[in-house]
């Protein structure tokens, strides 16, 4: 019986198949972050510690955390969005390697994700799709078209909480950033790293009376196209909706 695609993936990403990495061959390290047009307008976010986040014990956040798909119409503040982006992908410092030190672990400090956010209800921001420029702690408008909400919702299997969220996060892998060091094995690490990021979002949301729903059900080709990435060198790995909790009945 021939191996399934999944079995083949596990087998062929074992270390015994690994050849010399691009790093070991002396090839240049990929940039720590994607660039942006010189005429791109960055929207600077408030300092991450300005969000009015009440103290919440970590154990308490873990115990009350649950997936939430229904949200109130209340918007997030810009300070709250800043806080959420900071705890999931914010850059603490750039090291001399160079690499970025962030608030989540990543294989070899590769931090191979770019964060895109669909903004539906955030005070001070027009609805649209933005990319988080982590080294600047800023947002860059990626797509302000009127139908971007609809296209992303459709790509995520028509799940209504995408369109009804205050904000939906999309984590796009930049393959070369991970592949440079780990080769084929790096594909595994991308998926592991995505879990670290999303769990931080779940826990951080509790402190601002919000809830999260992680999303793995999406049409890869449609979602990558809606986000403006090629699906090979850059591709979506994970997504999550977030909004203020709806009043409990």
C-alpha positions in Angstrom: 0.0 0.0 0.0 1.4 3.3 -1.0 2.0 6.0 1.7 -0.6 8.7 2.1 0.4 12.4 1.5 0.5 12.9 5.3 2.7 9.9 5.8 5.0 11.0 3.0 5.3 14.4 4.6 6.3 13.0 8.0 8.8 10.6 6.4 10.5 13.0 4.0 10.9 15.7 6.7 12.9 13.5 8.9 16.5 14.7 9.6 18.0 11.7 7.8 16.9 13.1 4.5 18.3 16.6 5.2 21.1 17.9 3.0 23.2 20.9 3.8 21.2 23.9 4.8 21.4 27.2 2.9 22.8 28.7 6.0 25.6 26.1 6.2 26.4 26.8 2.5 27.0 30.4 3.4 24.0 31.7 1.4 22.7 35.1 2.6 20.1 35.2 5.4 16.6 36.3 4.2 15.4 39.6 5.6 13.8 39.5 9.1 10.6 41.1 7.7 9.0 41.7 4.3 9.6 45.2 2.9 6.9 47.6 1.9 6.6 50.3 -0.8 8.6 53.4 -0.3 5.4 55.4 -0.6 3.5 53.1 1.8 1.9 55.0 4.7 2.6 53.4 8.1 0.0 53.8 10.8 1.9 53.9 14.0 0.3 52.0 16.8 0.1 53.2 20.4 2.7 51.8 22.8 1.8 48.2 23.6 1.6 49.0 27.3 -1.1 51.7 26.9 -4.0 49.3 26.7 -6.1 49.3 29.9 -5.6 45.6 30.6 -6.7 44.5 34.1 -4.4 42.2 35.9 -5.3 38.6 35.3 -3.6 35.6 36.8 -2.1 33.3 34.1 -3.8 30.3 35.6 -7.1 32.0 35.6 -6.7 33.0 31.9 -5.9 29.4 31.0 -8.9 28.0 33.0 -11.5 30.4 31.6 -10.2 30.4 28.0 -12.6 28.9 25.4 -13.4 29.3 21.8 -15.9 32.1 21.1 -17.6 32.6 17.7 -20.2 35.2 18.6 -19.2 38.7 19.4 -20.8 41.9 20.6 -20.9 44.9 18.2 -18.5 46.8 20.5 -15.3 47.8 18.7 -11.8 47.2 20.0 -9.8 50.3 20.9 -6.6 50.9 18.9 -4.7 50.4 22.2 -6.2 46.9 22.6 -5.3 46.0 19.0 -1.8 47.2 19.6 -1.6 45.1 22.8 -2.8 42.0 20.9 -0.3 42.4 18.0 2.5 43.0 20.5 1.9 39.8 22.5 1.6 37.7 19.4 4.3 39.0 17.1 5.8 42.1 18.6 9.6 42.6 18.4 11.3 43.1 21.7 14.7 43.7 20.1 16.8 42.8 17.1 19.8 40.7 18.0 23.3 40.8 16.5 22.8 37.4 14.6 20.6 39.1 13.3 17.3 37.7 14.5 14.2 39.1 16.3 13.4 38.4 19.9 9.6 38.2 20.3 7.0 37.3 22.8 6.5 33.8 21.4 9.0 31.0 20.8 10.1 30.1 17.3 12.4 27.4 15.9 15.9 29.0 15.8 14.3 32.4 16.4 13.3 32.3 12.7 9.9 34.0 13.3 8.8 33.3 9.8 5.3 34.8 10.0 3.9 38.0 8.6 0.6 39.0 10.4 -2.3 40.3 8.4 -5.4 41.6 10.1 -8.9 42.1 8.7 -10.2 45.1 10.5 -14.0 45.3 10.9 -14.5 47.2 14.2 -11.4 49.0 15.6 -11.7 52.6 16.8 -9.5 54.9 14.6 -9.0 52.4 11.7 -10.9 52.2 8.5 -12.2 48.7 7.7 -9.8 46.7 5.5 -6.9 44.3 5.4 -3.7 45.5 7.0 -0.2 44.0 7.4 1.6 44.3 10.7 5.1 45.8 10.4 6.4 44.2 13.5 9.8 46.0 13.6 8.0 49.3 13.5 5.0 48.3 15.6 2.8 49.8 12.8 0.2 48.8 10.3 0.3 49.1 6.5 -2.9 49.0 4.5 -2.8 46.0 2.2 -6.3 46.0 0.7 -9.0 48.6 1.3 -11.5 47.3 -1.2 -15.1 47.2 -0.1 -15.4 43.4 -0.7 -12.3 42.2 1.1 -14.4 41.2 4.1 -16.6 39.1 1.9 -13.7 37.5 0.0 -11.9 36.5 3.2 -15.1 35.1 4.7 -15.8 33.0 1.6 -12.2 31.7 1.6 -12.6 30.7 5.2 -15.5 28.2 4.3 -18.1 31.0 4.7 -17.7 31.0 8.5 -19.7 34.0 9.5 -17.6 34.9 12.5 -14.8 36.1 10.1 -17.0 38.8 8.8 -18.6 39.5 12.2 -15.4 39.7 14.2 -13.9 42.9 15.4 -10.6 41.7 13.8 -9.4 38.5 12.2 -5.7 37.5 12.3 -4.0 35.7 9.4 -0.5 34.3 9.9 1.3 33.9 6.6 4.5 31.9 6.5 7.5 33.3 4.6 9.1 30.0 3.7 12.6 31.1 3.0 13.0 32.6 6.4 12.6 29.1 8.0 14.0 27.0 5.1 17.3 28.9 5.1 18.2 27.2 8.3 16.2 24.0 8.4 15.4 22.9 4.9 12.5 20.6 4.4 12.3 20.0 8.2 11.4 23.7 8.5 7.9 23.0 7.2 7.1 21.2 10.4 8.4 24.1 12.5 6.1 26.6 10.7 3.0 24.7 11.9 4.4 24.3 15.4 5.2 28.0 15.6 1.7 29.0 14.5 0.3 27.2 17.6 2.5 29.2 19.9 1.3 32.5 18.4 -2.4 31.7 18.5 -2.3 30.5 22.1 -0.8 33.8 23.1 -3.8 35.5 21.3 -6.3 33.3 23.2 -4.8 34.1 26.6 -4.2 37.8 25.9 -7.8 38.2 24.7 -9.1 37.2 28.2 -7.6 40.2 29.8 -9.7 42.6 27.6 -13.0 40.7 27.8 -12.6 39.3 24.4 -12.8 35.8 22.8 -11.0 34.0 20.0 -11.8 31.3 17.5 -8.8 29.7 15.7 -9.5 28.7 12.1 -7.9 25.9 10.2 -10.8 25.4 7.8 -10.1 27.5 4.7 -9.6 27.1 1.0 -5.8 27.6 0.7 -5.8 28.9 -2.8 -8.7 31.3 -2.3 -7.3 32.6 1.0 -3.8 33.1 -0.3 -5.2 35.0 -3.3 -7.4 37.2 -1.1 -4.3 38.0 1.0 -2.2 38.7 -2.0 0.4 36.0 -1.5 1.6 33.4 -4.0 0.8 30.2 -2.0 4.3 28.7 -2.5 6.9 31.1 -1.2 4.4 32.7 1.1 1.3 30.9 2.3 -1.3 31.0 5.0 -0.8 28.7 8.0 -3.4 29.7 10.5 -6.1 32.3 11.2 -8.2 33.4 14.2 -11.2 35.7 14.7 -11.5 37.9 17.8 -14.1 40.2 19.2 -15.6 41.5 22.4 -17.7 38.8 24.2 -21.4 39.0 23.5 -23.5 39.6 26.6 -24.2 36.3 28.4 -27.9 35.4 28.5 
